[in-house]
Amino acid sequence: MKSVALIGAGGIGKTSIALTVLHHDRIKRRFGEDRRFIRCDQFPATPAHFLARLSKVTGADVENPEDLASLRPFLSSKEMAIVIDNAESILDPQGTHGREIYNIVEELSRLETVCLCITSRISTTPRGCKTLIIPTLSMEAACDTFYRIYGHDERSDSVSNILERLDFHPLSITLLATVAHHNRWDTDRLSREWESRRTDILRTEYNESLATTIELSLASPTFRDLGPDARDLLEIVAFFPQGVDKDNTDWLFPAISNREDTFDKFRILSLTYQSNGFITMLSPFREYLHPKDPKLSPLLCTTKDHYFSRLSAEISPGNPGFSEASWIMSEDVNIEHLLNIFTSVDPTSANIWDACCHFMEHLYRHKPRLVTLGPKIKGLPDDHPSKPQCLFELSRLFGSVGNYTESRRLQVHTLELWKKRGRDFDVAETLLSLSETSRHLEHRQEGIHQAREAYTIFGRLNSTDGQERSMRQLASLYGDDQLEVISTLDEGQKHMYCQLYRAIGYIYHSQGKIERAIDRFEAALEIASSCEWHDQQFWILHTMVELFSDEGMFDDAHAHVERAKLHAANDPYLLGCAMELLAQVFYEQHRLNEAKSEVLRAVGMFEKLGKMQNVESCREFLQDIEAGMESPELDLNGEPLNTVLFFVLNNSPFPDRGAQ
């Protein structure tokens, strides 16, 4: 006869299920009056008390049984259904007599005449028991339960919303319906009470409450044995809407040595569960357990600092840490909630608003969407130290979802604030972003004016990176039919003129217009040559080599490498870059030995100069070359094998490469 254990959180409905089964017609027909119910939280958790209660409830009438053997003759004399309810009270492994009582229950479960049903919040049950994890209700069942107690037939969307926010937790729904019925609240009043009091209203006149159920779980020996940090950790899980990422516990709680064991015990006690990699809990438990005053929770404040520190990591594309920063894609709801709470309880903290800026930048890079923080940011006083940067990041998020009108409005406001503060670099950055927004709004002339103004400011600040980005922005604003208008720019700004031609060359290259791209790069070269800007000439030629190599024009690529070397003769760093570039051309031609020779020369040059980032890049390239040498792709006549196969499979004449 199979024994079964119903496992689940407090108030999930385990006892109700057990009683329903116990009084089912089929069970009545089979067991008759021999259906027994033992509630374990009503007597001390000792073997003697359990055996005495078992003897009395089953009718064995053995006085003070010392073990199950004295009850076995009676229990084996007829079939019997026994429910052991709230078994966590006696089976808790950390309880004083937990092991002894466990052995008795396990022996009881093996009796062929006994059909045993155990309800428990902990998963410690006899080995022979079939375990069933009890889930929450469905939406339909939750509504049926609520309205049957509430006493109204007409259903309300607001009530359905509350039930959903209670995670369809049976006890919470029963308490909510009972309170609403006793107080004769209509659904509007019920909604108002819920919004203002949440789970505090889940308390009936008969002292039944959600708090009692949860505190009963926290009173278990296993929970108490976890120590003083356990409740604090549980509050952190309750605080975050998503719960805690199980892979993040090391960096979130480094000071708590037994954190893994603690989280395991939470799950055993049915206080938490895992969902999509997060340790979380039922919504009513979250509402009850979350810190009532976040600033007075030391662990939450420490956790907040850990999150804020991680948010401040470098996240610009191409820089170390950018890919690692994609963690925000899974944690964005938690971070937004954290910021929402702390910008409300501690609005004067610059640290919190800095984290807010970092968060929005993370979203812009990795998960573009709007944020609920928007109204708070817009509502900051204009003299608030963090407002312009927050507005700027918010504007980018609006642009990322296609609302360029609102993005422009926020950028104009940001620009005014930066100008008042004399922050020229931030003025230039905002102008550059505003120029891009103008492009999307098809305000081309306005965008050109903004990009040129940004270029001028960056030049005054000696920011070559800013100038280059301004040039690229200007180039994007000159439509394909407007490129020749560039000649109207002030030729006195020769550096700007040169950079603009380079930027347009990039655009033509990306469009596949190779001849026009080359023409623009040559125009940039002419300006750089007239000014004897050797480094500019080198990098323009460097770009042209990459273009020719991409197009398979290797003779031109080699010729331009030689031109580039002329401008690198007096600069060891540029000479090393030329060696690496030539290695890349050889690699594209499958001339791997020559590629290896050049890249080794480049490594030697960069090592002498202490340019370790370049050394690392070259070594990674060297690994690719050596991998190609170990598994050669060359076959007949030095042709790539895939090229040979193409001509063979298509029955085409093999191409004549001449001397090459």
C-alpha positions as CSV (number, residue, x, y, z in Angstrom):
1,M,0.0,0.0,0.0
2,K,1.6,3.2,-1.2
3,S,2.3,6.0,1.3
4,V,2.4,9.6,0.0
5,A,3.9,12.9,1.2
6,L,2.3,16.3,0.3
7,I,5.1,18.9,0.4
8,G,4.7,22.6,0.0
9,A,4.9,26.1,1.6
10,G,2.7,27.1,4.5
11,G,-0.9,27.8,3.4
12,I,-0.5,26.1,0.0
13,G,-3.4,23.7,0.7
14,K,-1.7,20.5,1.8
15,T,-4.1,19.9,4.7
16,S,-7.2,20.7,2.6
17,I,-6.1,18.2,0.0
18,A,-5.4,15.5,2.7
19,L,-8.9,16.1,4.3
20,T,-10.6,16.0,0.9
21,V,-9.0,12.7,0.2
22,L,-9.7,11.3,3.6
23,H,-13.5,12.1,3.2
24,H,-13.7,11.0,-0.5
25,D,-16.4,8.4,-1.1
26,R,-13.9,5.8,-2.5
27,I,-11.7,6.2,0.7
28,K,-14.8,5.9,2.9
29,R,-15.9,2.7,1.1
30,R,-12.5,1.1,1.5
31,F,-11.6,2.2,5.0
32,G,-14.9,2.9,6.7
33,E,-14.4,4.4,10.1
34,D,-10.7,3.5,10.1
35,R,-9.7,6.9,8.7
36,R,-7.5,8.8,11.2
37,F,-6.1,12.4,11.3
38,I,-3.1,13.4,13.5
39,R,-2.2,17.1,13.8
40,C,1.4,17.1,14.9
41,D,1.8,20.8,16.0
42,Q,-0.6,20.1,18.9
43,F,1.8,18.0,21.0
44,P,5.5,18.1,22.0
45,A,7.9,16.6,19.4
46,T,9.0,13.5,21.3
47,P,8.6,9.8,20.4
48,A,6.6,9.2,23.5
49,H,4.0,11.9,22.7
50,F,3.8,10.9,19.0
51,L,3.2,7.2,19.9
52,A,0.7,8.1,22.6
53,R,-1.3,10.2,20.1
54,L,-1.1,7.5,17.4
55,S,-2.4,4.9,19.9
56,K,-5.3,7.1,21.0
57,V,-6.3,8.3,17.5
58,T,-6.2,4.9,15.9
59,G,-8.1,3.2,18.8
60,A,-5.3,0.9,19.8
61,D,-5.7,2.1,23.4
62,V,-2.2,1.0,24.4
63,E,-1.2,3.0,27.4
64,N,2.2,4.8,27.1
65,P,3.6,2.7,24.2
66,E,7.4,2.7,24.2
67,D,7.8,1.9,20.5
68,L,5.8,1.0,17.4
69,A,6.1,-2.8,18.2
70,S,3.5,-2.5,20.9
71,L,1.0,-1.0,18.4
72,R,1.9,-3.3,15.5
73,P,-0.6,-6.1,16.3
74,F,-3.5,-3.6,16.3
75,L,-2.3,-1.6,13.2
76,S,-1.8,-4.9,11.3
77,S,-5.2,-6.2,12.1
78,K,-7.1,-4.1,9.5
79,E,-6.6,-1.6,6.7
80,M,-6.4,1.9,8.0
81,A,-5.9,5.4,6.4
82,I,-3.8,7.8,8.5
83,V,-3.0,11.4,7.8
84,I,0.0,12.9,9.7
85,D,-0.6,16.6,9.3
86,N,2.1,19.3,9.8
87,A,4.7,16.6,10.0
88,E,7.5,19.2,9.9
89,S,6.8,19.7,13.6
90,I,8.1,16.2,14.4
91,L,10.3,15.3,11.5
92,D,12.5,18.3,11.5
93,P,16.1,16.9,11.2
94,Q,17.4,19.6,13.6
95,G,14.8,18.8,16.2
96,T,16.0,17.1,19.4
97,H,14.1,13.9,18.7
98,G,13.9,14.2,14.9
99,R,15.8,11.1,14.0
100,E,13.9,8.9,16.5
101,I,10.5,10.0,15.3
102,Y,11.6,9.7,11.7
103,N,12.4,6.0,12.3
104,I,9.0,5.4,13.8
105,V,7.2,7.1,10.9
106,E,9.3,5.2,8.4
107,E,8.4,1.9,10.1
108,L,4.7,3.0,10.1
109,S,4.8,3.7,6.4
110,R,6.1,0.2,5.7
111,L,3.1,-1.5,7.3
112,E,1.0,-3.2,4.5
113,T,-2.3,-2.4,6.2
114,V,-1.6,1.3,6.7
115,C,-2.1,3.9,3.9
116,L,-0.2,6.9,5.2
117,C,-0.5,10.5,4.0
118,I,2.0,13.0,5.3
119,T,1.7,16.8,4.9
120,S,4.8,18.8,5.6
121,R,6.7,22.0,4.8
122,I,10.0,20.1,4.7
123,S,11.1,17.5,2.3
124,T,12.4,15.1,5.0
125,T,10.0,12.2,4.7
126,P,10.3,8.4,4.9
127,R,12.2,6.9,1.9
128,G,9.2,4.8,0.8
129,C,6.8,7.7,0.5
130,K,5.9,9.0,-2.9
131,T,6.5,12.8,-2.8
132,L,4.1,15.3,-4.4
133,I,5.0,19.0,-4.5
134,I,1.8,21.0,-4.1
135,P,1.6,24.0,-6.5
136,T,-0.4,27.2,-6.3
137,L,-3.9,27.4,-7.7
138,S,-4.8,28.2,-11.3
139,M,-6.4,31.5,-12.1
140,E,-9.8,29.8,-12.5
141,A,-9.5,27.9,-9.2
142,A,-8.3,31.0,-7.4
143,C,-11.3,33.0,-8.6
144,D,-13.7,30.2,-7.7
145,T,-12.2,30.0,-4.2
146,F,-12.4,33.8,-3.7
147,Y,-15.9,34.4,-4.9
148,R,-17.4,31.3,-3.1
149,I,-16.3,32.9,0.2
150,Y,-16.8,36.5,-0.8
151,G,-20.4,35.9,-1.7
152,H,-20.7,37.9,-5.0
153,D,-21.2,36.4,-8.4
154,E,-20.0,39.4,-10.5
155,R,-16.3,39.1,-11.2
156,S,-13.9,42.1,-11.2
157,D,-10.6,42.6,-13.1
158,S,-9.2,44.4,-10.0
159,V,-9.8,41.3,-7.9
160,S,-8.2,39.1,-10.5
161,N,-5.2,41.4,-10.5
162,I,-4.9,41.1,-6.7
163,L,-5.2,37.3,-6.8
164,E,-2.4,37.3,-9.4
165,R,-0.2,39.5,-7.3
166,L,-0.8,36.9,-4.5
167,D,0.6,34.2,-6.8
168,F,-2.7,32.4,-6.4
169,H,-1.6,31.3,-2.9
170,P,-4.6,29.5,-1.4
171,L,-4.4,30.6,2.2
172,S,-3.9,34.3,1.1
173,I,-6.9,34.1,-1.2
174,T,-9.0,32.5,1.5
175,L,-8.0,35.2,4.1
176,L,-8.6,38.0,1.6
177,A,-12.1,36.8,0.7
178,T,-12.9,36.2,4.4
179,V,-11.8,39.7,5.4
180,A,-13.7,41.3,2.4
181,H,-16.8,39.3,3.3
182,H,-16.8,40.1,7.0
183,N,-16.2,43.9,6.4
184,R,-18.7,43.9,3.5
185,W,-16.2,45.7,1.2
186,D,-17.1,46.1,-2.4
187,T,-14.4,45.5,-5.0
188,D,-13.4,49.2,-5.1
189,R,-12.9,49.3,-1.4
190,L,-11.1,46.0,-1.4
191,S,-8.6,47.4,-4.1
192,R,-8.0,50.5,-2.0
193,E,-7.3,48.5,1.1
194,W,-5.0,46.2,-0.8
195,E,-3.0,49.1,-2.2
196,S,-2.5,50.7,1.1
197,R,-2.1,47.7,3.4
198,R,-1.1,44.7,1.2
199,T,-0.7,41.5,3.2
200,D,-1.4,43.3,6.5
201,I,-5.1,42.9,5.7
202,L,-4.8,39.1,5.5
203,R,-5.9,38.6,9.1
204,T,-9.4,37.4,10.1
205,E,-11.3,38.0,13.3
206,Y,-10.5,34.5,14.4
207,N,-6.8,35.2,14.6
208,E,-6.1,33.4,11.4
209,S,-3.4,35.2,9.5
210,L,-0.7,34.9,6.9
211,A,1.8,36.1,9.5
212,T,1.0,33.2,11.8
213,T,1.6,30.7,9.0
214,I,4.9,32.2,7.9
215,E,6.2,32.6,11.5
216,L,5.4,29.0,12.1
217,S,7.8,28.1,9.3
218,L,10.5,30.3,10.7
219,A,10.1,28.8,14.2
220,S,11.4,25.3,13.0
221,P,14.6,24.0,14.5
222,T,16.2,23.7,11.1
223,F,15.6,27.4,10.4
224,R,16.7,28.5,13.9
225,D,19.9,26.4,13.5
226,L,20.9,28.5,10.5
227,G,21.9,31.4,12.8
228,P,21.1,35.1,12.9
229,D,21.9,35.7,9.2
230,A,19.1,33.4,7.9
231,R,16.2,35.8,8.4
232,D,18.3,38.7,6.9
233,L,19.0,36.6,3.8
234,L,15.4,35.6,3.5
235,E,14.5,39.3,3.6
236,I,16.9,40.0,0.7
237,V,15.2,37.2,-1.4
238,A,11.9,38.8,-0.5
239,F,13.0,42.3,-1.4
240,F,13.9,41.6,-5.0
241,P,11.0,40.9,-7.4
242,Q,13.0,38.3,-9.3
243,G,14.6,36.9,-6.1
244,V,18.4,36.3,-6.0
245,D,20.4,34.8,-8.9
246,K,21.7,31.5,-7.6
247,D,25.0,32.2,-9.5
248,N,25.5,35.6,-7.8
249,T,25.4,34.6,-4.2
250,D,29.2,34.7,-3.9
251,W,29.6,38.3,-4.8
252,L,26.4,39.5,-3.2
253,F,27.0,37.9,0.2
254,P,30.7,37.3,0.6
255,A,30.6,37.8,4.3
256,I,28.1,35.0,4.9
257,S,30.1,31.8,5.0
258,N,27.3,29.3,5.1
259,R,25.2,31.0,2.4
260,E,24.9,27.9,0.1
261,D,23.7,25.7,3.0
262,T,21.3,28.4,4.1
263,F,19.7,28.7,0.7
264,D,19.5,24.9,0.5
265,K,17.7,24.8,3.8
266,F,15.3,27.5,2.7
267,R,14.2,25.3,-0.2
268,I,13.9,22.2,2.1
269,L,11.7,24.3,4.4
270,S,9.5,25.3,1.4
271,L,10.3,29.0,2.1
272,T,11.8,29.5,-1.4
273,Y,12.0,27.8,-4.8
274,Q,14.0,28.2,-7.9
275,S,12.6,29.8,-11.1
276,N,14.7,30.5,-14.2
277,G,17.9,30.3,-12.2
278,F,16.7,32.7,-9.4
279,I,16.0,31.8,-5.8
280,T,12.6,33.3,-5.1
281,M,9.4,32.9,-3.0
282,L,5.7,33.2,-3.3
283,S,4.5,36.8,-3.5
284,P,2.6,36.8,-0.1
285,F,5.8,35.6,1.6
286,R,7.7,38.4,-0.2
287,E,5.2,41.0,0.9
288,Y,5.4,39.9,4.5
289,L,9.2,39.3,4.8
290,H,10.7,42.2,2.8
291,P,12.5,44.9,4.9
292,K,10.0,47.4,6.1
293,D,12.6,50.2,6.2
294,P,15.4,49.4,3.6
295,K,17.8,51.9,5.2
296,L,17.7,50.0,8.5
297,S,18.6,46.7,7.0
298,P,22.4,46.4,7.1
299,L,22.5,43.4,4.7
300,L,20.2,45.1,2.2
301,C,22.4,48.2,2.3
302,T,25.5,46.0,1.7
303,T,23.8,44.2,-1.1
304,K,22.9,47.5,-2.7
305,D,26.5,48.6,-2.6
306,H,27.6,45.4,-4.3
307,Y,25.1,46.0,-7.1
308,F,26.1,49.6,-7.4
309,S,29.8,48.7,-7.6
310,R,29.1,46.2,-10.4
311,L,27.0,48.7,-12.3
312,S,29.9,51.1,-12.4
313,A,32.1,48.7,-14.4
314,E,33.4,49.7,-17.9
315,I,30.7,48.9,-20.5
316,S,31.9,50.6,-23.7
317,P,32.0,48.3,-26.7
318,G,35.4,47.0,-27.4
319,N,36.7,47.6,-23.9
320,P,37.4,44.9,-21.3
321,G,34.3,44.2,-19.2
322,F,31.7,45.0,-21.9
323,S,30.6,41.4,-22.5
324,E,30.6,40.8,-18.7
325,A,28.2,43.7,-18.3
326,S,25.5,41.9,-20.2
327,W,24.5,40.5,-16.8
328,I,22.1,43.4,-16.7
329,M,19.9,41.6,-19.2
330,S,18.8,39.1,-16.5
331,E,18.9,41.4,-13.5
332,D,17.3,44.5,-14.9
333,V,14.0,44.2,-13.0
334,N,15.8,43.7,-9.7
335,I,18.1,46.7,-10.2
336,E,15.2,48.9,-11.3
337,H,13.3,48.0,-8.1
338,L,16.4,48.6,-6.0
339,L,16.9,52.0,-7.5
340,N,13.2,52.9,-7.3
341,I,13.2,52.2,-3.6
342,F,16.4,53.9,-2.7
343,T,15.8,57.0,-4.8
344,S,12.6,57.4,-2.7
345,V,14.1,56.7,0.7
346,D,17.4,58.4,0.2
347,P,16.9,60.9,-2.7
348,T,19.8,63.2,-1.8
349,S,22.5,60.5,-2.2
350,A,24.6,61.2,-5.3
351,N,25.8,57.6,-5.2
352,I,22.3,56.4,-5.9
353,W,21.7,58.7,-8.8
354,D,25.2,57.8,-10.2
355,A,24.1,54.1,-10.1
356,C,20.9,55.2,-11.8
357,C,22.9,56.7,-14.7
358,H,25.1,53.5,-14.9
359,F,21.9,51.4,-15.0
360,M,20.4,53.3,-17.9
361,E,23.7,53.1,-19.8
362,H,23.7,49.3,-19.2
363,L,20.2,49.1,-20.6
364,Y,21.0,51.3,-23.6
365,R,23.9,49.0,-24.5
366,H,22.4,45.6,-23.7
367,K,18.6,45.8,-23.3
368,P,17.1,49.0,-24.7
369,R,13.8,49.8,-23.0
370,L,12.2,52.6,-21.0
371,V,12.4,52.7,-17.2
372,T,9.9,53.5,-14.4
373,L,12.5,55.9,-13.0
374,G,11.7,58.4,-15.8
375,P,9.2,60.6,-13.9
376,K,11.6,60.8,-10.8
377,I,14.5,61.9,-13.0
378,K,12.4,64.6,-14.8
379,G,11.2,65.8,-11.4
380,L,14.6,66.4,-10.0
381,P,15.4,70.1,-9.4
382,D,17.5,71.6,-12.2
383,D,20.3,72.4,-9.7
384,H,20.5,68.8,-8.6
385,P,24.1,67.6,-9.3
386,S,23.0,64.4,-11.0
387,K,20.1,65.7,-13.1
388,P,21.8,66.5,-16.5
389,Q,23.6,63.1,-16.7
390,C,20.4,61.3,-15.7
391,L,18.5,63.2,-18.3
392,F,21.1,62.5,-20.9
393,E,21.0,58.7,-20.3
394,L,17.2,58.8,-20.2
395,S,17.1,60.6,-23.5
396,R,19.2,57.8,-25.1
397,L,16.7,55.2,-23.9
398,F,13.8,57.1,-25.5
399,G,15.8,57.2,-28.7
400,S,16.6,53.5,-28.5
401,V,12.8,52.7,-28.6
402,G,12.2,55.2,-31.4
403,N,10.7,58.1,-29.5
404,Y,13.0,60.7,-31.0
405,T,10.7,63.6,-30.2
406,E,10.9,63.0,-26.5
407,S,14.6,62.1,-26.8
408,R,15.3,65.5,-28.4
409,R,13.3,67.4,-25.8
410,L,15.4,65.8,-23.0
411,Q,18.6,66.4,-24.8
412,V,17.8,70.1,-25.3
413,H,17.1,70.4,-21.6
414,T,20.4,68.5,-20.8
415,L,22.3,70.9,-23.1
416,E,21.0,73.9,-21.2
417,L,22.0,72.4,-17.9
418,W,25.5,71.6,-19.0
419,K,26.0,75.0,-20.5
420,K,25.0,76.7,-17.2
421,R,27.6,74.6,-15.4
422,G,30.3,75.3,-17.9
423,R,30.9,71.6,-18.6
424,D,32.3,72.0,-22.2
425,F,33.0,68.3,-22.7
426,D,29.5,67.3,-21.7
427,V,28.1,70.0,-23.9
428,A,30.0,68.5,-26.8
429,E,28.8,65.0,-26.0
430,T,25.2,66.1,-25.8
431,L,25.5,68.1,-29.0
432,L,26.8,65.0,-30.8
433,S,23.9,62.9,-29.4
434,L,21.4,65.6,-30.3
435,S,22.8,65.7,-33.9
436,E,22.1,62.0,-34.2
437,T,18.5,62.6,-33.0
438,S,18.1,65.4,-35.5
439,R,19.2,62.9,-38.2
440,H,16.4,60.5,-37.2
441,L,13.9,63.4,-37.2
442,E,15.2,64.4,-40.7
443,H,16.4,67.8,-39.4
444,R,19.6,67.5,-41.5
445,Q,20.9,71.1,-41.4
446,E,20.2,71.3,-37.7
447,G,22.1,68.1,-37.2
448,I,25.1,69.3,-39.3
449,H,25.2,72.5,-37.2
450,Q,25.2,70.5,-33.9
451,A,27.9,68.1,-35.1
452,R,30.2,70.9,-36.3
453,E,29.7,72.7,-33.0
454,A,30.6,69.5,-31.2
455,Y,33.7,69.1,-33.4
456,T,34.9,72.7,-32.6
457,I,34.5,72.1,-28.8
458,F,36.3,68.8,-28.9
459,G,39.1,70.5,-30.8
460,R,39.4,73.1,-28.2
461,L,39.6,70.4,-25.6
462,N,42.2,68.4,-27.6
463,S,39.9,65.4,-27.8
464,T,40.9,63.6,-31.0
465,D,38.4,60.8,-30.2
466,G,35.6,63.4,-29.9
467,Q,36.6,65.0,-33.2
468,E,36.7,61.7,-35.0
469,R,33.2,60.8,-33.7
470,S,32.0,64.3,-34.8
471,M,33.4,63.7,-38.3
472,R,31.6,60.3,-38.5
473,Q,28.4,62.0,-37.4
474,L,28.8,64.7,-40.0
475,A,29.5,62.2,-42.7
476,S,26.3,60.3,-41.8
477,L,24.3,63.6,-42.2
478,Y,25.5,64.2,-45.8
479,G,23.2,62.0,-47.9
480,D,24.6,60.1,-50.8
481,D,23.5,62.9,-53.1
482,Q,24.9,65.6,-50.9
483,L,28.5,64.5,-50.4
484,E,29.9,67.1,-52.8
485,V,28.6,69.9,-50.6
486,I,31.5,69.2,-48.2
487,S,33.6,71.6,-50.3
488,T,31.6,74.4,-48.8
489,L,33.2,73.8,-45.4
490,D,35.8,76.2,-44.1
491,E,39.1,74.9,-45.7
492,G,41.0,76.6,-42.9
493,Q,39.9,73.7,-40.6
494,K,42.1,71.3,-42.5
495,H,42.1,68.6,-39.8
496,M,38.4,68.6,-39.8
497,Y,38.3,68.5,-43.6
498,C,40.7,65.5,-43.6
499,Q,38.7,63.6,-41.0
500,L,35.4,64.2,-42.8
501,Y,36.8,62.7,-46.0
502,R,37.9,59.7,-44.0
503,A,34.5,59.3,-42.4
504,I,32.8,59.5,-45.8
505,G,35.2,56.9,-47.1
506,Y,34.1,54.5,-44.4
507,I,30.5,55.1,-45.3
508,Y,31.1,54.3,-49.0
509,H,33.1,51.2,-48.0
510,S,30.2,50.0,-45.9
511,Q,27.8,50.6,-48.9
512,G,30.1,48.5,-51.2
513,K,30.9,51.6,-53.3
514,I,34.6,50.8,-53.4
515,E,35.8,53.2,-56.1
516,R,34.1,56.2,-54.4
517,A,35.5,55.1,-51.0
518,I,39.1,55.0,-52.4
519,D,38.5,58.4,-54.0
520,R,37.6,59.8,-50.6
521,F,40.5,58.2,-48.8
522,E,42.9,59.6,-51.5
523,A,41.3,63.1,-50.9
524,A,42.0,62.7,-47.2
525,L,45.6,61.6,-48.0
526,E,46.1,64.7,-50.2
527,I,45.2,67.0,-47.3
528,A,47.3,65.1,-44.8
529,S,50.2,65.1,-47.2
530,S,50.0,68.9,-47.7
531,C,50.2,69.4,-44.0
532,E,52.9,66.7,-43.5
533,W,50.7,64.8,-41.1
534,H,52.6,61.5,-41.3
535,D,50.6,59.7,-38.6
536,Q,47.4,60.7,-40.4
537,Q,48.7,59.4,-43.7
538,F,49.7,56.1,-42.1
539,W,46.3,55.4,-40.6
540,I,44.5,56.4,-43.8
541,L,46.7,54.0,-45.8
542,H,46.2,51.4,-43.1
543,T,42.4,51.7,-43.7
544,M,42.9,51.4,-47.4
545,V,45.0,48.2,-47.0
546,E,42.1,46.7,-45.1
547,L,39.7,47.7,-47.8
548,F,41.8,46.2,-50.6
549,S,42.4,43.0,-48.6
550,D,38.7,42.6,-47.9
551,E,38.0,42.9,-51.7
552,G,40.7,40.4,-52.6
553,M,42.8,43.1,-54.3
554,F,46.1,41.9,-52.8
555,D,48.5,43.6,-55.2
556,D,47.0,47.0,-54.2
557,A,47.0,45.9,-50.5
558,H,50.8,45.2,-50.6
559,A,51.5,48.4,-52.5
560,H,49.7,50.5,-49.9
561,V,51.5,48.6,-47.0
562,E,54.7,49.8,-48.6
563,R,53.3,53.4,-48.8
564,A,52.3,53.2,-45.1
565,K,55.8,52.0,-44.1
566,L,57.2,55.2,-45.5
567,H,55.3,57.2,-43.0
568,A,56.2,54.8,-40.1
569,A,59.9,54.9,-40.7
570,N,60.6,57.3,-37.7
571,D,57.9,55.8,-35.4
572,P,58.6,52.3,-34.0
573,Y,55.0,51.9,-32.9
574,L,53.6,52.6,-36.4
575,L,56.2,50.3,-37.8
576,G,55.0,47.5,-35.6
577,C,51.4,48.2,-36.7
578,A,52.6,48.0,-40.3
579,M,54.2,44.5,-39.7
580,E,50.9,43.3,-38.1
581,L,49.0,44.7,-41.0
582,L,51.2,42.9,-43.6
583,A,50.8,39.7,-41.6
584,Q,47.0,40.1,-42.0
585,V,47.3,40.5,-45.7
586,F,49.5,37.4,-46.0
587,Y,47.0,35.5,-43.8
588,E,44.1,36.4,-46.1
589,Q,46.2,35.1,-49.0
590,H,46.8,31.8,-47.1
591,R,50.6,32.6,-47.1
592,L,50.8,31.4,-43.5
593,N,54.6,31.1,-43.2
594,E,55.1,34.7,-44.3
595,A,52.2,35.8,-42.1
596,K,53.8,34.1,-39.1
597,S,57.2,35.7,-39.8
598,E,55.7,39.3,-39.9
599,V,53.5,38.9,-36.8
600,L,56.5,37.6,-34.8
601,R,58.4,40.7,-35.9
602,A,55.5,42.8,-34.7
603,V,55.5,41.0,-31.3
604,G,59.2,41.8,-30.9
605,M,58.6,45.5,-31.7
606,F,55.7,45.9,-29.4
607,E,57.4,44.1,-26.5
608,K,60.4,46.5,-26.8
609,L,57.9,49.4,-26.6
610,G,55.9,47.9,-23.7
611,K,52.7,47.9,-25.7
612,M,51.3,44.8,-24.0
613,Q,47.8,45.2,-25.4
614,N,49.2,45.0,-28.9
615,V,51.4,42.1,-27.9
616,E,48.4,40.2,-26.7
617,S,46.4,40.9,-29.9
618,C,49.3,39.7,-32.0
619,R,49.7,36.5,-30.0
620,E,46.0,35.7,-30.4
621,F,46.5,36.3,-34.2
622,L,49.6,34.0,-34.1
623,Q,47.4,31.2,-32.6
624,D,45.0,31.5,-35.5
625,I,47.9,31.3,-38.0
626,E,49.5,28.3,-36.3
627,A,46.1,26.6,-36.2
628,G,45.8,27.1,-39.9
629,M,49.3,25.6,-40.4
630,E,48.5,22.5,-38.4
631,S,45.2,21.9,-40.4
632,P,46.2,23.3,-43.8
633,E,43.4,24.3,-46.1
634,L,45.7,24.4,-49.1
635,D,45.5,21.7,-51.8
636,L,46.3,21.5,-55.5
637,N,48.6,24.2,-56.8
638,G,48.4,26.1,-53.5
639,E,44.7,26.8,-54.1
640,P,42.4,26.8,-51.0
641,L,40.7,23.4,-50.8
642,N,37.2,24.9,-50.8
643,T,38.0,26.7,-54.1
644,V,39.2,23.4,-55.7
645,L,36.1,21.6,-54.5
646,F,33.9,24.3,-56.0
647,F,35.4,24.0,-59.5
648,V,35.5,20.1,-59.3
649,L,31.9,19.8,-58.1
650,N,30.6,22.3,-60.7
651,N,32.7,20.6,-63.5
652,S,34.3,23.9,-64.3
653,P,37.8,24.4,-65.7
654,F,40.4,25.2,-63.0
655,P,41.4,28.9,-63.0
656,D,44.8,29.8,-64.4
657,R,46.6,31.9,-61.7
658,G,49.7,32.4,-63.8
659,A,52.9,32.7,-61.9
660,Q,51.1,33.1,-58.6
